[in-house]
Amino acid sequence: MTVHFIGAGPGAPDLITLRAQALIARCPICLYAGALVPAAVLEHCPSGAELIDSQHLDLDAIVAVCAEAHADGRDVARLQSGDLSIYSAVAEQARRLDALGIPWDMTPGVSAYAASAAALGRELTVPEVAQTVILTRHSARASKLPAGEQLAGLAAHGATLVIHLGAQAIAEICATLTAHYGPDCPAAVVAHASRPEQQIIRGSLATLAAATTAAGIRRSATIIVGPALGAEGFADSHLYSAARQSAPGGVAGPE
């Protein structure tokens, strides 16, 4: 028996991996975050599967479901939104499962920030403009940010900055970032990325807060800020350059 933690993607039901689909299709129990995982993803479950919505369960109850399944020898597909590597609460669940001797594994998914970048039609790393992406979140109504990870300190790097769970504090966030990026820095908000109800707000740090508030966006949104969003006339990357093509060994090696 194994608990399969599965990244169910940002919302579009077809933005899951083939591995995720196969695992869901063979697990007799599906434990899913109902507020975030679209019902269409559950259509991959086998006929007769036990479907358990975890949105109103606490950690103890979630682990209890897994422990009961373990005792019965039944695999569990544990569906969580986005990708498991960030803000998924997998670490605390896995710690409990380890203590109980229950096997588990992880299948990655598409993160909301990746879906947001796709919706904007932008690469977050642009040659000689931005080569670093910082992923963070707003600290209100959630676990405290560790020392040294406050927004102003991260903004000082000038990298592409992606902020999760911050739409309700957009004015405060824009004010903090303006001191480091300037009021004209390109910025965007993508709400419900990849879903039919997706909303995109583009602008600058000077205009983004008012536009986001006017659109009524307060949750399920990603804020992206940085020069890469508006980059034009930038240098071509070395990856496909003629100089690299003619160099000894050509373009062999990872991209």
C-alpha positions in Angstrom: 0.0 0.0 0.0 1.2 3.5 -0.9 -0.1 7.0 -0.4 0.6 8.8 -3.7 0.8 12.5 -3.3 -0.1 14.0 -6.7 0.2 17.5 -7.9 -3.2 18.1 -9.6 -2.2 21.3 -11.4 -3.5 24.8 -11.3 -7.1 24.1 -12.3 -7.4 23.0 -15.9 -8.3 19.3 -15.7 -6.0 18.4 -18.6 -2.9 20.0 -16.9 -1.9 16.9 -15.1 0.8 14.4 -16.0 0.3 11.0 -17.6 1.8 9.5 -14.4 -0.7 11.3 -12.3 -3.6 10.2 -14.5 -2.4 6.5 -14.3 -2.1 6.6 -10.5 -5.5 8.2 -10.0 -7.0 5.6 -12.3 -5.8 2.7 -10.2 -6.2 3.9 -6.7 -9.4 2.7 -4.9 -9.3 5.8 -2.6 -9.0 9.4 -3.7 -8.3 12.0 -1.0 -8.6 15.4 -2.7 -8.7 19.1 -1.8 -12.2 19.9 -3.0 -11.9 23.6 -2.9 -9.0 23.6 -5.3 -9.0 20.4 -7.3 -11.6 20.5 -10.2 -14.2 17.8 -10.3 -13.2 16.9 -13.8 -9.9 15.5 -12.4 -11.9 13.0 -10.4 -13.3 11.5 -13.6 -10.0 9.7 -13.9 -10.8 7.7 -10.7 -11.9 4.1 -11.2 -15.5 3.1 -10.9 -16.5 2.6 -7.3 -13.6 4.5 -5.9 -14.0 6.1 -2.5 -13.9 9.9 -2.9 -13.0 11.9 0.2 -12.9 15.7 0.2 -10.2 16.9 2.5 -11.1 20.6 2.5 -12.9 20.3 5.9 -10.6 17.8 7.4 -7.7 18.6 9.8 -4.3 17.0 9.6 -5.3 14.3 12.1 -8.3 13.3 10.1 -6.3 13.2 6.9 -3.7 10.9 8.4 -6.4 8.7 9.9 -7.8 8.1 6.4 -4.4 7.1 5.2 -3.8 4.9 8.2 -7.1 3.1 7.7 -6.3 2.6 4.0 -2.9 1.2 5.0 -4.5 -1.3 7.3 -6.8 -2.4 4.5 -4.0 -2.6 2.0 -5.5 0.0 -0.3 -3.6 2.7 -2.2 -4.5 6.3 -1.8 -4.3 9.0 -4.5 -3.8 12.2 -2.4 -4.6 15.1 -4.8 -3.3 18.5 -4.0 -3.5 21.6 -6.2 -0.6 22.9 -8.2 2.8 21.3 -7.7 3.8 19.6 -4.5 7.2 21.3 -4.1 5.7 24.6 -2.9 3.0 25.5 -0.4 1.4 22.0 -0.6 1.6 21.0 3.1 3.0 17.6 2.0 6.0 17.9 4.4 3.8 17.7 7.5 1.6 14.9 6.1 4.7 12.9 5.1 6.2 13.3 8.5 3.1 11.8 10.1 3.1 8.9 7.6 6.8 8.2 8.3 6.0 8.0 12.0 3.3 5.4 11.2 5.5 3.4 8.8 3.1 4.1 5.9 4.9 4.3 2.4 4.4 7.3 0.3 5.7 8.9 -2.9 5.3 12.2 -4.8 4.2 13.0 -8.4 4.9 16.6 -9.4 2.3 18.8 -11.1 2.0 22.2 -12.8 2.4 25.1 -10.4 0.1 28.1 -10.4 3.1 30.3 -11.1 4.0 28.3 -14.3 0.4 28.4 -15.4 0.3 32.2 -14.7 3.4 32.8 -16.8 1.9 30.8 -19.6 -1.3 32.8 -19.4 0.8 36.0 -19.7 2.7 34.6 -22.6 6.0 35.4 -20.8 9.2 33.7 -19.9 10.2 34.7 -16.4 13.9 34.5 -17.2 15.1 36.6 -20.1 18.8 36.9 -21.2 20.6 39.8 -19.5 17.4 41.0 -18.0 16.4 38.4 -15.3 18.0 35.1 -14.6 16.6 34.5 -11.2 13.0 33.8 -10.0 12.0 34.2 -6.4 8.9 32.4 -5.2 7.3 33.6 -2.0 4.0 34.3 -0.4 2.2 37.0 1.6 2.5 36.3 5.4 -1.0 37.4 6.6 -3.4 34.6 7.7 -0.7 31.9 7.3 2.4 30.6 8.9 5.0 33.3 9.7 7.8 33.9 7.3 11.2 32.9 8.5 13.7 35.7 9.4 15.4 37.1 6.4 12.5 36.3 4.0 10.5 39.5 4.3 9.2 40.9 1.0 11.4 44.1 1.1 14.5 42.0 1.5 13.6 39.7 -1.4 12.7 42.7 -3.6 16.2 44.2 -3.1 17.5 41.5 -5.5 15.6 42.9 -8.4 14.8 39.4 -9.7 11.5 38.2 -11.1 9.3 38.0 -8.0 6.3 35.7 -7.8 4.0 36.2 -4.8 1.4 33.6 -3.9 -1.6 34.2 -1.6 -1.3 37.9 -1.7 -4.1 39.4 -3.8 -6.0 40.6 -0.7 -3.0 42.7 0.3 -2.1 43.9 -3.2 -1.9 47.6 -2.2 0.5 46.9 0.6 2.6 44.6 -1.6 2.8 47.1 -4.5 3.9 49.8 -2.1 6.6 47.7 -0.6 7.9 46.6 -4.0 7.8 50.1 -5.6 10.6 51.2 -3.3 12.9 48.6 -5.0 11.6 48.2 -8.5 10.2 51.6 -9.2 6.6 52.6 -10.0 7.0 51.8 -13.7 8.2 48.2 -13.2 6.0 45.7 -15.2 3.6 43.7 -13.0 0.7 41.4 -13.4 -1.9 39.4 -11.5 -3.3 36.2 -12.8 -6.4 34.8 -10.9 -7.6 31.2 -11.4 -4.8 30.5 -13.9 -5.8 27.9 -16.6 -9.4 27.8 -15.5 -12.4 29.0 -17.5 -12.8 31.9 -15.0 -9.2 33.0 -15.4 -8.6 36.8 -15.0 -5.4 38.6 -16.1 -4.5 42.1 -14.9 -1.4 43.7 -16.6 0.2 47.0 -15.7 2.9 48.5 -13.5 3.5 48.7 -9.8 1.8 52.1 -10.0 -1.4 50.8 -11.5 -1.7 47.1 -10.5 -3.3 47.5 -7.1 -6.2 49.7 -8.2 -6.9 47.5 -11.3 -6.8 44.3 -9.2 -9.2 45.7 -6.6 -11.5 47.0 -9.3 -11.7 43.5 -10.8 -12.7 42.1 -7.5 -9.7 39.7 -7.3 -9.0 38.8 -3.7 -7.8 35.1 -3.8 -6.6 32.3 -5.9 -4.2 34.7 -7.7 -0.5 35.0 -8.4 1.3 38.3 -8.5 4.3 38.5 -10.8 6.7 41.5 -10.8 9.9 42.2 -12.6 11.5 43.7 -15.8 11.2 40.3 -17.5 7.5 40.9 -18.0 8.1 43.9 -20.2 11.4 43.0 -21.8 12.0 44.0 -25.4 15.1 44.2 -27.5 17.0 41.8 -25.2 19.9 39.7 -26.3 19.4 36.2 -27.8 20.4 33.5 -25.4 23.7 31.7 -25.9 21.8 28.3 -26.1 20.9 28.6 -29.7 23.5 31.2 -30.8 25.6 30.7 -33.9 28.7 31.1 -31.8 27.7 28.0 -29.7 26.6 26.1 -32.8 30.1 26.6 -34.3 32.0 25.8 -31.1 33.7 22.4 -30.6 31.1 20.0 -29.5 28.2 22.0 -31.0 25.1 22.2 -28.8 25.6 18.9 -26.9 24.7 19.0 -23.2 21.6 20.0 -21.2 19.6 23.0 -22.2 
